[in-house]
Amino acid sequence: MKKTFTLFFALVFLNILFGSVTSYASDDNYIYPYQEIMDKLNKELGSTFHVKEEKREFYYNNVKDITPSAFEELLRKQYKEFTESLNMDMGPGNEISQETIIKPYYVSEDITQYASLSYNSSMYLSSNVFSFTGGSGTFKYNSIYSYGTTWPSGFTGFHWEVDSKSARLSSDEKSCTVTLRGHPEDANGVALALSLTASNTFYAN
């Protein structure tokens, strides 16, 4: 009888443990629309909305019952009240612009990265990367502009011509894996009946 109770409680514990892990693992997918809204407002308003890692679970529990549109409206209202309160604190006649008060401390830049391929060609990834601090290892991919192959200007020999391509961001958005399929082709459009495949993982910093 004692063994039966022990087994029962062990199964209950494992169910609770793995049930909570599965639930939390899906949180990132659930809150992605809310992160998109913060990114959008940061660009539009010059704000610095973000969630610290240690607050992610608390944040999730608070926004999960709010629609993305209501969340955006709430942040806009709060940010407007925040900037207005700063101007009031300055006193009459001392109002200063939002640009002067709120100096975003994040770093955002457009970059193009390359990886060598055969046939005198390179794989490239053109993107915008973003970091709240600018420190090493903190950058994430904010937007992927384009990707594919490139070769030296004026080169007339066989290069890496793309037939199909895909790009996949990691769950933390710090890396992007580009996969290409193609064939060799010269400047006149003459192709070789060879199948080429290449894959490379780029990192935001």
Disulfide bonds with the S-S distance in Angstrom:
none
